[in-house]
Amino acid sequence: MRRKHRRLRSDADLDITAFMNLMIVLVPVLLLNMVFAHTSVLELNFPESGGQAGDPAETLQLQVVLGDDALVVSDNRAGVIKRIPNRDGGHDFDLLGQVMQEIKSRVPDKRDIVIMARKQTSYQTLVTTMDTVRSYETVVAGSVVDAELFPEISIGDAPETGRESG
């Protein structure tokens, strides 16, 4: 006579305590890092072609050209307003901010500016220039606020100077 042996079958228990411990630590760490990852978006425009009539502040076109050895602030009427040479191996953004404040005091209704950069201009230089021409910090009633300069920024290609060796 043949006996049928029943094999003992047991369901394997899943041990997920290690995974749960990982999730308990990982989720708060990821949530905390989300607070520090801040991305800001700046709306940029294409430079407009001339031919507009109307308000003199609107027909004035301000430009900042990012050169290798200087920042050149100019307009479409008088030409070069100020040439700001580099200092200590980098652009002088403090002086650029002062020049922008002087221009804003002369034409308070003007809101747009064109930044012209070369292809080899670094991203950080472009962003710092945009921040400098957009606003400046000032003290009003005992607190530091950002005063508006030229918030409507357009970006274009800077003209080549022809100094390349060929």
Helices and strands as residue ranges (DSSP letters): H 17-36, E 44-45, H 56-59, E 62-66, E 70-75, E 79-85, H 93-106, E 112-117, H 123-134, E 135-140, E 143-148, E 152-157
